[in-house]
């Protein structure tokens, strides 16, 4: 777990520092009312969305949606510490960005040779990330751009620490196949920003927050399910139910169509029957 070791910092000045959500921001979250957004938190959510969508307008729109969902869920899902809220926002941002990709697969622009080295690198990194699974993308962004501690990565991705270390290693290897840059470059690159980020948002109302509308499931840790983690959970649940059904059917068939047991007759009784 040496790779996962990290030093927390209270600084909120940019990428590489965790968390961008301060205790003050946490205390000023108000369920059901327009709420001011910490600019560092808005930038973090925008970065997650942009690296997935690679489109400024789509990333800003998704950033607004992310905070609206977060504010509306705040009353029922209060996380234990402000730092966990940072990972929680990122998980929602990842889900919403991928939801937008599903709705419009043409939203991502192709890479272009931009003037700024930082923006150019960001485009190349986004291209490499696009080849990865959603949980691998989020893991690399949180780990290398925002130096997120392991305990919050475990919560965000619903993984135990040992499993998390293996998945991080696999994500790095997969990333290296598609990029000549190391994932640590995520902290040094700056996605373009041609529109102003939101400074406050209004939560969804109760009607809009119906599960059938947003399609969210929440873990015991209060984090949303990441698609690939949901797939794994569904696969094992389906396998377990299938085995149970097969076992029950086998028992029923065995009892219904199995060979009847012979009836044992006492020797004396058999002789009396013959004599009669």
N, C-alpha and C positions, 0 to 999 in steps of 0.2 A: 504493500500500500504506500510505499515511499512516493510513487508517482502522484498519488492522490493527496499527499500532505500539503497543506496550505496554511498561510498565515493570514488571519482576518485583519482587515483594516477598516477603520471608521471613515476613511476618506471617501468622498463621493465625487471625485473630480473627473472621472472618465473611465474608459475601459481598463480592465486589469484590477479594479478595486471592487470590493464587495462589502456591504450591500449598498446599492443606490437608494434603498428605502431606509430612511432613518426612523428612530423612535418617535421623533416629532411628527413625521408623516403618518406613522401608524396611529398616533393619538388623534390626528385630525381627519381620519377617514370617517365619513358620515353616511350611513346607509340611507338611501332614498332621497338624498339631496345632492345638488351639483357640488362637486368636490374639486378643489385645486389639485393639480398633479405636480409632484416633484419633477423638475425638468430632467434630472438624471434618470429617473424611472421611465419617463416618457421616451428618452433617447434609448434606453436599454430595450424597451419593448419594440421600438421602431427598428433597432438593429436586428433583433431576432426575426421580425417580419420581413425586413429587406433582404437579409441573407437567404431567406426561403423564396421570396417573391421576385426579388431583384427589380423592383419597380417602385419609384418614390410614392406616387399617388396611391397605389394599392397598399403599400406598407403603412402609410399614414392612416388611411381608412381602416385598416385592420388594427392599428394601434388604438384608435378611438373605440372600436368594437371591443377590444380586449379589456380596456378600462371600464367600459359600461358593464360588461359581464362580471368583472371583478367586484365592482361596487355593488351590484345587485346581489351577488352571492355573499357579501361581506357579513350580513347578519347571521346567516346560518353556518358559515364556515370561517370562524375566527381562528387564525393560526397562532401557535404559541409564542412566537417571537417575530419581530419585524423582519429579520433576515430571511425567514421562511417565505415571507410574502414576495420577496424578489423572485425566488424560484417558482412560486405559484403563478405570478404574472407571466413568467417566461413560458411555462407549460401551457397556459391559456393562449398566449400569443402564437406559439407553435401550432396548436390545434386550429386556431382561426386562420392562420396563413395557409395551412394545407387545405382547409375547407375552401378557401378562395381559389386555390390552384385547381381543386376538383371542379369548381363551378366555371372557371375560365382558365383553361390550360395554356392560353396564349399570353397570359399576363407577363410572363418572364421575357425580358428583352435579351437579345444575344449580346455577348461581350463586345466591347468596342475599345479601341485604343484611346483612352482619355488622357487629358493633359496632366492631371495629378497622379503621381505614382501611387498614393494611398488609395485613391478611388479605383485606379486600374487594378491594383492588387485585390481590392474588395470584390470586384467583378470576377476575377479569376478564382478567388476563394469560394464565391457563391456558386460558380459553375461546378466546382469540385463537390461542394456540399449537396448540390442537386442530385448527385448520383447515389447519395446515401439514404438510408431509412430515416424516418422522421425522428425516432428516438436517438439515433446516432448523431443527427444534425444538432439536436438540442443539447445533447451531452457535450459535444465539442465546443459549441458556442458558450455554454455556461462555464465549462471548465477553463477554456483558454482565453476567452474574451473577458469574462468577469470573475475568474479565479474563485468560482463557487465552491465552498467547502463540501466534502464528501457527504455529510449527513443530509444536506439539502438536495444534493444530486440524487441520493437514494430515495428521498421523498418524492421528488419531481418525476422520477422514472419508475417508481415502485419496484426498486431492486434492493437486495441485500448488498452490503458493502463488498463482499467477496465477488459476487456476481457483477457488481458495478465495475470493479477493476478489470474483469475479463472483457466486459462489453466496451469499456474505454479503449483497451488495447486493440480490440477488433475494429473499432471505429477509426482509430489512428491508422491502422494498416490499410483499411479500405480507402481512407482519405488520401494516403500517399500514392495509391494507384492512379488517382485522378488528378493529382496536383504535384507540382514541383516545389510548392511552398509547404513549410511545416505548419501544423495547425496553430502554433504559437503566434503566427502572423495575424490571426484573427484579432488580437489585441492592438495591433499596430495599424490596421487598415481602417479606413473611414468610408462607410457607404455615403453616396451623394445625398444631399438634402436640399431640395429646391423649394420646399414649402415649409411653413412654420408648423412645428409640432403643437398638438393641443395643450393648453395650459389648465383646462378643467373639463370635466365631462359630467354628464347626467346619467344615472343608472337606468337600466330598463325597468319598466313597471312590472307588477306581478303577472299581468296577462302575457307580456312578452317573454317572461322568464320561465314559462312552462317547459318542461323537459322535452315535450314533443316539438317545441319550436327550436330550441338550442341544441338538443340532442346530446346533453352532457350526462356522464355518470361520474360520481365522485368516490374516491377511495376513502378508507377509514382515516387516512392521514389528512383528509380534506383536499387532496390534490386531484385534478382531473386526470382521467385515463388518457395516456398517450396511445395512438392507434396501434402500434406494434405490440405494446404491452397488453392492450385489450385483446389483440389477436391471440397472444400466447395464453392468456387467461381463458379465452373462449375455447381454444384448442384442447386444453387439458380438461376443462369442464365437459366438453363434448365427448372426449375419450372416456372419462370416468362414467358418464351416463350411458354410453354405448356398452361398456363392459357390464354395467349393472343390468341393463336390459337383456343382454345375451345370457347372463347368468340366470335371470328369472325365467326367460323362455326355455332355457335348457332344463331347468328344474321342472317346469310345467310339462314339457314334452316327455321327460323321463318318467314322471308319475302317471301320465295319461296313456302312453303307448308302450311302456316297458312290459317285458314278459311277466305274466302273473306267477306268483310264487306257488309251488305245489303245496297241496294241503297234506299235512302229515296225519296218518291214520294209525292208531294203536294196533299192534298185531292181533290181539284178541278180538277186537272189533271187526277186523277184516275177515277173520275166520267165521264169525257169527253171520256176517253178511253173505258169505258163500254158501253156508249150510241152509240158510233160508231160501 
